[in-house]
């Protein structure tokens, strides 16, 4: 990579960090803000351990990186779990309701 290319890449990284920090400040969801700040630390060149110090393990941080890359900041929001499967069949539930 040429010197100009390295400078250009560094500027792009700094801009992505600024963007993530702005998104974090503007987020109404504290969990999303924390995750964005962890991603900003990684983009700055900090270690995953440093970024994960915000209250998550390295594997979880890796998963957030993948979700952010796929969906942007919206992908960092908590998702609703499908929950436990019912133990009774639909027929059994209907019989019980009657």
KOLDREN-379277 format. One record per atom (N, C-alpha, C): residue number from 1; residue in one letter; atom name; z, y, x negated. Coordinates in pm, 1 decimal. Layout:
// residues N
     k   r    a          w          v          u
   NUM   A   CA          Z          Y          X
...
This chain:
// residues 98
     k   r    a          w          v          u
     1   X    N        0.0     -116.6      -84.7
     1   X   CA        0.0        0.0        0.0
     1   X    C        0.0      124.0      -90.1
     2   X    N      -78.2      221.1      -56.7
     2   X   CA      -83.1      344.1     -134.4
     2   X    C       38.5      430.4     -102.1
     3   X    N       60.3      531.1     -184.9
     3   X   CA      173.7      620.5     -162.4
     3   X    C      160.8      689.3      -27.4
     4   X    N       39.9      732.7        6.1
     4   X   CA       18.4      797.0      136.1
     4   X    C       50.2      702.6      250.2
     5   X    N       13.1      574.6      233.1
     5   X   CA       42.3      475.1      336.2
     5   X    C      190.7      451.5      351.6
     6   X    N      263.0      451.1      239.9
     6   X   CA      407.8      430.6      244.2
     6   X    C      476.5      547.2      313.8
     7   X    N      431.8      667.4      284.9
     7   X   CA      490.8      785.8      348.8
     7   X    C      460.5      784.4      498.1
     8   X    N      338.7      748.8      532.2
     8   X   CA      300.2      741.4      672.7
     8   X    C      384.1      637.8      746.9
     9   X    N      405.4      521.7      684.2
     9   X   CA      486.3      416.5      745.9
     9   X    C      630.4      462.7      762.8
    10   X    N      684.1      533.5      663.1
    10   X   CA      822.2      582.5      670.9
    10   X    C      836.6      683.8      784.1
    11   X    N      737.3      768.9      803.1
    11   X   CA      741.6      867.2      911.2
    11   X    C      739.9      796.8     1046.3
    12   X    N      656.7      693.9     1060.0
    12   X   CA      650.6      619.9     1186.1
    12   X    C      783.3      552.3     1216.0
    13   X    N      846.7      494.3     1114.6
    13   X   CA      976.6      429.3     1134.6
    13   X    C     1079.9      531.4     1178.4
    14   X    N     1083.8      647.1     1111.3
    14   X   CA     1180.3      751.3     1149.1
    14   X    C     1157.7      797.0     1292.7
    15   X    N     1031.5      810.0     1331.9
    15   X   CA     1002.0      853.0     1468.4
    15   X    C     1047.9      747.8     1570.0
    16   X    N     1029.5      619.5     1537.8
    16   X   CA     1076.3      514.0     1628.3
    16   X    C     1228.9      517.7     1639.5
    17   X    N     1295.6      545.1     1527.8
    17   X   CA     1442.2      554.6     1530.0
    17   X    C     1484.2      670.6     1618.8
    18   X    N     1420.2      785.2     1601.0
    18   X   CA     1453.7      901.8     1685.0
    18   X    C     1429.8      871.9     1831.9
    19   X    N     1319.3      803.7     1860.9
    19   X   CA     1287.4      769.1     1999.4
    19   X    C     1394.2      678.5     2057.5
    20   X    N     1436.0      578.6     1983.2
    20   X   CA     1539.3      486.9     2033.3
    20   X    C     1671.2      560.1     2055.1
    21   X    N     1704.9      647.8     1963.1
    21   X   CA     1830.1      723.2     1978.9
    21   X    C     1823.1      814.7     2101.9
    22   X    N     1707.3      877.7     2125.0
    22   X   CA     1691.4      962.1     2244.8
    22   X    C     1702.8      877.6     2371.2
    23   X    N     1641.1      759.7     2370.7
    23   X   CA     1651.5      669.8     2485.6
    23   X    C     1797.1      629.8     2508.6
    24   X    N     1870.2      604.8     2400.9
    24   X   CA     2010.9      565.1     2412.4
    24   X    C     2093.8      676.4     2473.9
    25   X    N     2070.9      799.6     2428.7
    25   X   CA     2147.1      913.1     2481.2
    25   X    C     2114.7      934.3     2629.0
    26   X    N     1989.9      913.1     2666.9
    26   X   CA     1948.8      934.8     2805.3
    26   X    C     1979.9      819.8     2898.8
    27   X    N     2025.0      709.4     2846.0
    27   X   CA     2049.6      591.9     2929.2
    27   X    C     2180.1      606.4     3005.9
    28   X    N     2176.9      568.0     3131.3
    28   X   CA     2298.8      568.6     3212.8
    28   X    C     2374.7      437.2     3201.1
    29   X    N     2312.3      339.7     3137.6
    29   X   CA     2371.8      207.4     3121.4
    29   X    C     2427.2      196.4     2979.2
    30   X    N     2557.8      183.5     2966.7
    30   X   CA     2621.7      179.0     2834.7
    30   X    C     2573.1       60.1     2752.2
    31   X    N     2547.3      -53.5     2816.8
    31   X   CA     2499.9     -170.2     2743.4
    31   X    C     2361.7     -146.0     2684.0
    32   X    N     2273.1      -83.5     2761.3
    32   X   CA     2139.1      -52.0     2711.4
    32   X    C     2150.2       45.8     2594.7
    33   X    N     2234.7      146.7     2607.5
    33   X   CA     2251.6      245.4     2500.1
    33   X    C     2300.8      177.8     2372.3
    34   X    N     2397.7       88.2     2384.1
    34   X   CA     2450.8       18.0     2267.1
    34   X    C     2342.5      -66.6     2201.5
    35   X    N     2262.3     -131.7     2282.3
    35   X   CA     2155.4     -216.3     2228.6
    35   X    C     2047.6     -132.9     2160.8
    36   X    N     2013.5      -17.9     2219.7
    36   X   CA     1914.9       71.3     2157.0
    36   X    C     1964.8      123.9     2023.1
    37   X    N     2092.6      157.6     2016.4
    37   X   CA     2147.7      206.8     1890.1
    37   X    C     2146.5       97.4     1783.6
    38   X    N     2172.3      -26.6     1823.0
    38   X   CA     2165.3     -138.5     1727.7
    38   X    C     2022.6     -154.4     1676.1
    39   X    N     1923.8     -140.4     1765.0
    39   X   CA     1783.3     -149.7     1722.9
    39   X    C     1746.4      -34.4     1630.4
    40   X    N     1801.5       83.5     1656.1
    40   X   CA     1775.9      198.0     1568.6
    40   X    C     1830.1      171.2     1428.4
    41   X    N     1946.3      109.7     1419.4
    41   X   CA     2003.0       77.5     1287.5
    41   X    C     1911.1      -18.1     1210.8
    42   X    N     1856.3     -116.2     1280.1
    42   X   CA     1764.6     -209.9     1215.3
    42   X    C     1640.4     -136.4     1166.4
    43   X    N     1585.2      -47.6     1250.0
    43   X   CA     1465.7       27.6     1212.0
    43   X    C     1492.0      117.5     1091.7
    44   X    N     1616.4      160.6     1073.9
    44   X   CA     1653.4      242.9      958.6
    44   X    C     1665.3      160.4      831.3
    45   X    N     1661.1       28.5      845.9
    45   X   CA     1671.6      -56.9      728.8
    45   X    C     1808.8     -117.0      706.6
    46   X    N     1899.5      -96.9      801.6
    46   X   CA     2032.7     -156.3      789.3
    46   X    C     2022.9     -306.1      814.8
    47   X    N     2122.7     -379.5      775.4
    47   X   CA     2121.7     -524.6      793.7
    47   X    C     2150.9     -559.3      939.8
    48   X    N     2115.3     -681.8      974.6
    48   X   CA     2144.8     -728.5     1110.8
    48   X    C     2294.8     -735.4     1133.2
    49   X    N     2369.4     -765.6     1028.0
    49   X   CA     2514.9     -770.8     1040.8
    49   X    C     2570.1     -632.5     1076.9
    50   X    N     2516.7     -526.9     1010.8
    50   X   CA     2559.5     -390.7     1042.5
    50   X    C     2527.0     -356.2     1187.0
    51   X    N     2404.4     -388.5     1228.1
    51   X   CA     2361.5     -356.2     1363.8
    51   X    C     2440.2     -437.0     1466.5
    52   X    N     2471.1     -560.2     1434.7
    52   X   CA     2543.7     -646.0     1527.8
    52   X    C     2690.5     -606.7     1538.8
    53   X    N     2739.2     -525.1     1447.9
    53   X   CA     2879.0     -482.4     1452.0
    53   X    C     2910.1     -404.3     1579.8
    54   X    N     2807.9     -369.0     1654.6
    54   X   CA     2827.3     -297.6     1780.6
    54   X    C     2877.8     -390.7     1890.1
    55   X    N     2909.7     -514.1     1856.2
    55   X   CA     2970.5     -603.7     1953.1
    55   X    C     2883.9     -720.0     1996.1
    56   X    N     2795.6     -766.4     1909.8
    56   X   CA     2712.9     -882.2     1944.0
    56   X    C     2690.2     -963.5     1818.5
    57   X    N     2655.4    -1089.0     1835.2
    57   X   CA     2625.6    -1168.4     1716.3
    57   X    C     2478.0    -1152.2     1678.7
    58   X    N     2441.9    -1202.2     1562.5
    58   X   CA     2306.3    -1182.3     1511.3
    58   X    C     2200.7    -1246.5     1600.0
    59   X    N     2230.6    -1362.1     1656.8
    59   X   CA     2133.4    -1429.9     1743.6
    59   X    C     2107.4    -1347.9     1868.9
    60   X    N     2213.2    -1292.7     1926.5
    60   X   CA     2197.7    -1209.0     2044.8
    60   X    C     2115.3    -1086.0     2010.8
    61   X    N     2142.3    -1026.5     1896.7
    61   X   CA     2065.4     -910.7     1852.3
    61   X    C     1917.3     -946.5     1838.9
    62   X    N     1889.8    -1063.7     1785.1
    62   X   CA     1751.3    -1108.9     1770.4
    62   X    C     1682.9    -1118.4     1906.9
    63   X    N     1755.5    -1170.6     2004.8
    63   X   CA     1700.0    -1181.6     2139.7
    63   X    C     1672.3    -1044.5     2200.1
    64   X    N     1761.5     -946.7     2173.3
    64   X   CA     1738.6     -810.8     2224.3
    64   X    C     1615.2     -748.9     2158.5
    65   X    N     1595.3     -776.4     2030.7
    65   X   CA     1476.0     -724.6     1961.9
    65   X    C     1350.6     -777.8     2029.4
    66   X    N     1348.6     -906.9     2057.9
    66   X   CA     1231.6     -965.9     2123.6
    66   X    C     1209.5     -906.8     2262.9
    67   X    N     1317.0     -888.8     2337.6
    67   X   CA     1303.2     -830.7     2472.3
    67   X    C     1256.8     -686.1     2465.0
    68   X    N     1307.5     -610.5     2367.4
    68   X   CA     1263.6     -471.6     2352.6
    68   X    C     1115.6     -466.5     2315.9
    69   X    N     1073.4     -552.5     2224.2
    69   X   CA      932.4     -553.6     2184.1
    69   X    C      841.7     -590.3     2300.6
    70   X    N      887.5     -678.0     2387.7
    70   X   CA      805.1     -722.4     2500.0
    70   X    C      807.0     -624.2     2617.6
    71   X    N      923.5     -560.4     2643.4
    71   X   CA      939.3     -483.1     2766.7
    71   X    C      985.5     -339.6     2747.0
    72   X    N     1012.9     -299.5     2623.4
    72   X   CA     1065.7     -165.0     2601.0
    72   X    C     1212.1     -157.4     2639.4
    73   X    N     1260.1      -34.6     2659.0
    73   X   CA     1402.2      -13.9     2688.7
    73   X    C     1444.6      -84.2     2817.5
    74   X    N     1354.1      -97.3     2913.4
    74   X   CA     1387.7     -164.1     3039.5
    74   X    C     1426.2     -310.2     3015.6
    75   X    N     1373.7     -371.6     2911.4
    75   X   CA     1405.2     -510.5     2881.1
    75   X    C     1546.1     -530.8     2828.2
    76   X    N     1615.1     -421.8     2795.1
    76   X   CA     1750.3     -432.0     2740.8
    76   X    C     1858.3     -430.3     2849.2
    77   X    N     1817.3     -408.5     2972.7
    77   X   CA     1914.7     -405.7     3082.3
    77   X    C     1962.2     -547.7     3112.9
    78   X    N     2085.2     -558.2     3160.7
    78   X   CA     2138.3     -687.6     3201.3
    78   X    C     2056.0     -740.2     3318.3
    79   X    N     2036.6     -869.8     3319.5
    79   X   CA     1961.6     -933.7     3427.5
    79   X    C     2054.8    -1016.8     3512.2
    80   X    N     2017.2    -1030.3     3637.1
    80   X   CA     2096.6    -1110.7     3729.0
    80   X    C     2071.1    -1258.9     3701.9
    81   X    N     2174.1    -1334.5     3694.4
    81   X   CA     2162.6    -1478.4     3673.6
    81   X    C     2124.6    -1546.7     3804.4
    82   X    N     2052.9    -1656.6     3794.4
    82   X   CA     2016.1    -1731.6     3914.4
    82   X    C     2137.2    -1801.3     3974.5
    83   X    N     2237.5    -1823.0     3893.4
    83   X   CA     2359.4    -1885.3     3942.6
    83   X    C     2350.0    -2037.0     3946.8
    84   X    N     2455.2    -2094.7     3990.7
    84   X   CA     2465.7    -2240.1     3996.6
    84   X    C     2383.7    -2294.3     4114.2
    85   X    N     2320.4    -2408.0     4093.7
    85   X   CA     2244.9    -2472.4     4200.6
    85   X    C     2341.2    -2527.7     4304.8
    86   X    N     2302.9    -2521.0     4433.4
    86   X   CA     2392.6    -2573.8     4537.3
    86   X    C     2408.8    -2725.2     4523.9
    87   X    N     2527.2    -2771.9     4555.8
    87   X   CA     2554.6    -2915.1     4546.6
    87   X    C     2505.6    -2988.3     4671.0
    88   X    N     2490.4    -2915.4     4780.6
    88   X   CA     2443.6    -2975.5     4904.5
    88   X    C     2294.8    -2948.7     4922.0
    89   X    N     2225.4    -3042.1     4984.7
    89   X   CA     2083.2    -3022.6     5013.7
    89   X    C     2069.9    -2924.9     5129.9
    90   X    N     1948.8    -2880.1     5155.2
    90   X   CA     1923.5    -2788.8     5266.4
    90   X    C     1964.1    -2853.6     5398.8
    91   X    N     1937.3    -2983.5     5413.0
    91   X   CA     1975.1    -3056.1     5535.5
    91   X    C     2126.6    -3058.8     5553.0
    92   X    N     2196.6    -3084.1     5445.3
    92   X   CA     2342.6    -3089.4     5451.5
    92   X    C     2401.0    -2952.5     5485.3
    93   X    N     2343.2    -2848.3     5430.4
    93   X   CA     2391.1    -2712.8     5460.0
    93   X    C     2369.6    -2679.9     5607.5
    94   X    N     2253.8    -2718.4     5660.4
    94   X   CA     2224.0    -2692.0     5802.6
    94   X    C     2318.4    -2771.6     5892.6
    95   X    N     2341.8    -2896.7     5857.6
    95   X   CA     2433.2    -2980.5     5935.7
    95   X    C     2573.3    -2921.3     5935.6
    96   X    N     2612.0    -2872.1     5825.4
    96   X   CA     2746.1    -2812.5     5813.2
    96   X    C     2758.1    -2683.4     5894.9
    97   X    N     2646.8    -2607.6     5900.6
    97   X   CA     2647.9    -2481.5     5975.7
    97   X    C     2659.2    -2504.7     6125.4
    98   X    N     2613.2    -2619.3     6171.7
    98   X   CA     2616.9    -2649.2     6318.6
    98   X    C     2747.9    -2702.3     6359.9
